[in-house]
Amino acid sequence: MLQQLPASDTTDADAWNRVGHLLATVTPDELLRLDAERLLLRVFHEETVRVLAEQPLRFGCRCSRERVAGVLRTLGRDEAMASRQADGRVEVTCEFCNTHYHFDAIDIERIFRDPAGTPTSEAEH
């Protein structure tokens, strides 16, 4: 509901704490009944507030097999090979979109043999 913006020299040191206490006074009924601007006026009538333009939600994960290979590359060959599971593959799961990327020993070797080349095996959803 609220976003703390980066502080400036003129920021009130207690502002975020005060805003949190004011927001805690909102009732479930008010959340359902009042539109955003009326709710802001009711809760923060003594504060300076801005309502930013709405932005539609969209899927924002930018993971890819190439990016994951880059992460493995930064770990180094020894650590990447040590990360293999019992089946000999390294599994990396994107914590944002839950895509599972699997790299076998040959894929790992390719990552380190040719840093620009990325294994072509597919991600598993």
N, C-alpha and C positions, 0 to 999 in steps of 0.2 A: 504493500500500500504506500509506503514511503521509501524514499531513496536518499541516503546521505551523500551529498556531493562533496568533492574535495574542499578542504578548509581553505579559507583565505585569512589574511591578517585581521579582518574585521569580524570574523566569526565569533559569536558568543560562545564561550567555553562550555557553558551548561546547556546550550540549545538542544543538542540531541537527547540528552537525559530528560529535559522538560517535554520535548515532543513525544517521547515514549510514554511518559506519564499521562499526557493529554490524550493520546491515542487509546490508552487503556480504559478511558471513560466511555468509549463507544459501546453501545449495547447491540446485541444480535438483531433486535428489531430495527434499529437505526440503519444497520448495514443493508437490511432488506428493503426498507421503506424510503430512505433518502437517496437522492442522486448524489454523485460525487461532489459537485460544487457546494450543495447545501450541507453535506456532511463536513466538508472542509471548513466552511464558515462556522458551523456549530462548534467544532472541536478547536479550531485554530484561529478564532476571530481576533486574537491579539497578536498573531504572528504574521509574518510576510510569507505567503504561499504562492506557488505557481502550479498550474495544471498544464502538463505537457500534452502535446497532441498524441492522440491514440496511434498506436502502430500495430498492425496485424501480427499475430504470432506466426512464426514460421520455423520449420525444422532448421537447426543451425549447426549440426555436426559437420565437421570438415575432415573427419578421419578418412584415411585411404591406406591401401596396402603400401604405397610409396612412403607415406609419413611414418607408418609403423616400422618399415624397414630402416628408415632414417634413425628412429629411436634405438633400434637394435644396434645399428652402426655406432651410435654414440656410446653404447655400453661397452663395446669392444668385443672382439672375437671370443676371447676366453669366457667372459661373462655370458654372452649370448649362447654359446655352446653349453655352458653349465646350467642354463635355464631350461634345457630340454626336459620334457616329462618322460615317463616310463616308455611311452611309444616312440620316443626319439624326436618328437616335434616340440617346438616352442609355440605356446598359445598366448596370444595377447588379446585382451578384451577391452574394447573402447568403453569406458565407464559412462559415456554420454549416451551412446545409441545402442550399446550392448552387442555390437558386431564383434565376432570372433575371427581373429586372423591366425592362421596356422602356417608355420614355417618348418620345413624338415631340414635335416643336416645339409642337404644339397642347396636349399634356398639360402641357408645361413652362409655357406661357403661363397655363393654367388654375390651376396651382399658385400662381403669383404674383398672378394677378388676384383669386382668392378663396382666401386662405390656409386657410379651413375646408374648402374643396372639394378633393377628390382625384380625379385622373383615374380613369376606370373601366375602362381597358383591362386585360386580364388578365395575370397573371404567366405566364412560360413556364418549365416544369420541364424 
